[in-house]
Amino acid sequence: MKQRRHSSTRGFAQASGLLQSRIRGASEARGFAVTRLLTHWAEIVGEDTARIAQPVKVGYGRDGLGATLTLLTTGAQAPMLSMQAEAIRERVNACYGYRAISKVRITQTAPTGFAEGQAAFAPAPKPAPARPDPQVRAQAAKTAEGVGDTELRLALEALAANVLSKRRN
């Protein structure tokens, strides 16, 4: 008699396995046969391009000799993106492994409606915190000058500089 194997996962499955068919179906409805184009867009085209554009659709022509990749961008970025269209096409074709994309089309709104056309791709990088002026740094160094441990003294200087700069503001 065959013994029944007990599962170590107790009926649980990975979320990626459960959603894989739905993600594939949704992406193929938009023409994305390779979902990697959507999931790894920043790696394929680069961070700078991914910040200003995102793939919306891959449309296939009637003769099937090449697809058109439609990219969504804002109005101000469209001229810059159009100059990079050939490089984007080459990188996307490298992702597919063959010359799947023959044309890159740039749109400033989603082709299906305004609800999709919300062009908020990636937040702008946060600016680096401003360094305190030399007077504040000198006063902070004077405050922590009696401490013998170098790391502790530097940490106390940074803390003092933050407190003193906040008081001035």
C-alpha positions in Angstrom: 0.0 0.0 0.0 1.3 3.4 -1.0 1.8 5.8 1.9 0.6 9.3 1.6 3.2 12.1 1.5 2.6 14.9 4.0 3.4 18.4 2.6 5.7 20.6 4.6 3.9 23.7 3.4 0.6 22.7 4.9 -1.4 23.8 1.9 0.3 27.1 1.3 1.7 28.1 -2.0 3.9 30.9 -3.1 2.1 34.0 -4.1 4.1 34.3 -7.3 2.9 30.8 -8.4 -0.7 31.7 -7.8 -0.5 35.0 -9.6 1.7 34.0 -12.5 -1.0 32.9 -14.9 -3.1 36.1 -14.1 0.0 38.4 -14.7 0.8 36.5 -17.9 -2.8 36.9 -19.1 -3.0 40.6 -18.3 0.4 41.3 -20.0 -0.4 39.2 -23.0 -3.7 41.1 -23.5 -1.5 44.2 -23.8 0.8 42.5 -26.2 3.6 41.8 -23.8 4.6 38.2 -24.5 7.7 38.6 -22.3 6.6 39.9 -19.0 10.2 40.6 -18.1 9.8 43.8 -20.2 7.3 45.1 -17.7 8.9 43.8 -14.5 12.5 44.7 -15.3 11.9 47.9 -17.3 14.5 49.9 -15.4 17.1 47.3 -16.0 16.4 47.0 -19.7 16.4 50.6 -20.7 18.3 52.2 -17.8 17.2 54.2 -14.7 17.1 57.5 -16.5 14.8 56.4 -19.3 12.6 54.4 -16.9 12.1 57.5 -14.8 10.5 59.4 -17.7 8.8 56.6 -19.6 7.0 53.3 -19.2 5.8 50.7 -21.7 2.1 50.8 -22.3 1.5 48.4 -25.2 3.0 46.2 -27.8 1.0 46.2 -31.0 1.5 43.7 -33.8 0.8 44.7 -37.4 -1.4 42.8 -39.8 1.6 41.2 -41.6 3.3 40.2 -38.4 6.7 41.4 -39.4 7.4 43.5 -36.4 5.7 45.0 -33.4 5.3 48.6 -32.3 6.2 49.4 -28.7 4.1 52.2 -27.3 5.8 54.2 -24.5 4.0 56.6 -22.2 5.7 59.8 -21.2 5.0 63.4 -20.2 4.9 66.2 -22.7 8.2 67.7 -21.7 10.1 64.5 -21.9 8.7 63.3 -25.3 11.4 65.0 -27.5 14.2 63.6 -25.3 12.7 60.2 -25.5 12.2 60.3 -29.3 16.0 60.9 -29.6 16.6 57.7 -27.6 14.0 55.6 -29.5 16.5 53.6 -31.5 18.6 52.7 -28.5 15.4 51.7 -26.6 14.3 49.5 -29.5 17.7 47.7 -29.5 17.6 47.1 -25.8 14.1 45.8 -25.8 14.9 43.5 -28.7 17.9 42.2 -26.7 15.4 41.4 -23.9 13.2 39.4 -26.3 16.2 37.8 -27.9 15.3 38.6 -31.5 14.0 41.6 -33.5 10.5 41.6 -32.1 10.1 45.4 -32.0 10.5 47.3 -35.3 9.1 50.7 -34.2 8.9 52.7 -31.0 5.9 55.0 -30.7 5.8 57.6 -28.0 2.5 58.8 -26.6 1.8 61.5 -24.0 -1.4 59.9 -22.8 -2.6 56.3 -22.5 -4.2 55.0 -25.7 -7.2 53.6 -23.8 -8.2 56.6 -21.7 -7.2 59.2 -19.2 -7.5 57.0 -16.1 -4.3 55.1 -17.2 -2.5 58.2 -18.3 -1.5 59.4 -14.9 2.2 60.0 -15.6 3.8 59.6 -12.2 6.7 57.2 -13.0 9.2 57.5 -10.2 9.7 60.0 -7.5 12.6 62.5 -7.9 15.6 61.7 -5.8 15.6 63.4 -2.5 18.2 66.2 -2.2 21.1 65.6 0.1 20.8 67.3 3.4 22.6 70.7 3.5 25.8 70.7 5.5 25.9 73.2 8.4 27.8 76.3 8.1 31.4 76.4 9.4 30.5 78.4 12.6 28.0 75.7 13.6 30.5 72.9 12.8 33.2 74.7 14.9 30.8 75.1 17.8 29.8 71.5 17.6 33.4 70.4 17.5 34.1 72.5 20.6 31.1 70.9 22.4 32.5 67.4 21.9 36.2 68.1 22.2 36.7 66.3 25.6 35.6 62.9 24.3 38.4 60.4 23.8 36.7 57.9 21.5 36.9 59.1 17.9 33.7 57.5 16.7 31.7 58.7 19.7 33.2 62.2 19.3 32.2 62.3 15.6 28.7 61.2 16.4 28.4 63.8 19.2 29.6 66.5 16.8 27.0 65.5 14.2 24.3 65.5 16.9 25.4 68.9 18.2 25.6 70.3 14.6 22.0 69.2 14.0 20.7 70.7 17.3 22.6 74.0 16.8 21.4 74.4 13.2 17.8 73.7 14.2 18.0 76.4 16.8 19.2 79.0 14.2 16.3 78.2 11.9 
